[in-house]
Amino acid sequence: MSRLRPPLNSDDLKVIFDVLNVYDPHDIQHVYPEMGEKEFLDDVRIAWHKVLELIKEEDLELDKCTKI
C-alpha cells in the first residue's frame, strides 16, 4: 500500500469520516444514479470503516457532531 502525498492530517481524516458518515444515496442518485447502487454503497461503508480504523490508530477524538 502506498502512502498518500501529501499525508492526511487528523483534521483531514475527521472531515472525510464526517462526509462518509452522513452520505445519503437519496441526495445524489438523481444526478449520479450509480452512487445509489448497492456496489457503491458497499464501497462507502468499506471506506468508512477504514477511515474509522485510521482515526482509532491515531487515537484521535471525534467531535460531538461525529457519531459512530
N, C-alpha and C positions, 0 to 999 in steps of 0.2 A: 504494500500500500504506500502510495506516495504522500508526502507531506504537502499541505496547502501552502502556497506562496502568494501573498503574504499570509502568515499564520492568523488564525482566528483568535481574537481575544475573548475574554469572558463576556463582555457586552455583546459581541457578535453572536456567540452561542446562545445567549438568552433571547436575542431578537429572533434568531432562526427557530428556536424552540417555541416561542410565542406564536410565530406565524404558523408553524406546523400544528400547534395546539388548537388554534381556532379555525383551521381550514374547514370549510363547508362546501361540498361539491355543488350544492344548490345555488351558491352565489356566483359560480363561474361557468357551469356546464352549458348554459345557453349561449355563451361566447365560444368556449372551447369544450365541446362535448366529451372529448377524450379525458378531460380532467374530472369527469364524474363517473368514469368507468371503474369497475372493481379493481382492475390491474393497477390503475393509477392510485386509487385509494389504498391499496395494499402497500405500494411504494411509499406513500406518505406516512403510513403507520410504521413501516420499517425505518424510515429516516428519522421519525420522531423518537423511536426507541434508541437509535444510535446517538442522536444528539443528547438525549437524556443520560445515556451512559457517559458521554464526554463530560457533561455537567457534573455528574456524580464523581467521576475520576478526578476532576479538578477541584472537587469539594466546594463548588460554587453554591451560593444561596440564591434561590429563586425569589423574585419579588412576590408580594402577596397577590398580585393580579395573575400571576402564573400558577396555574393549577395542574397537578399531575393526575 
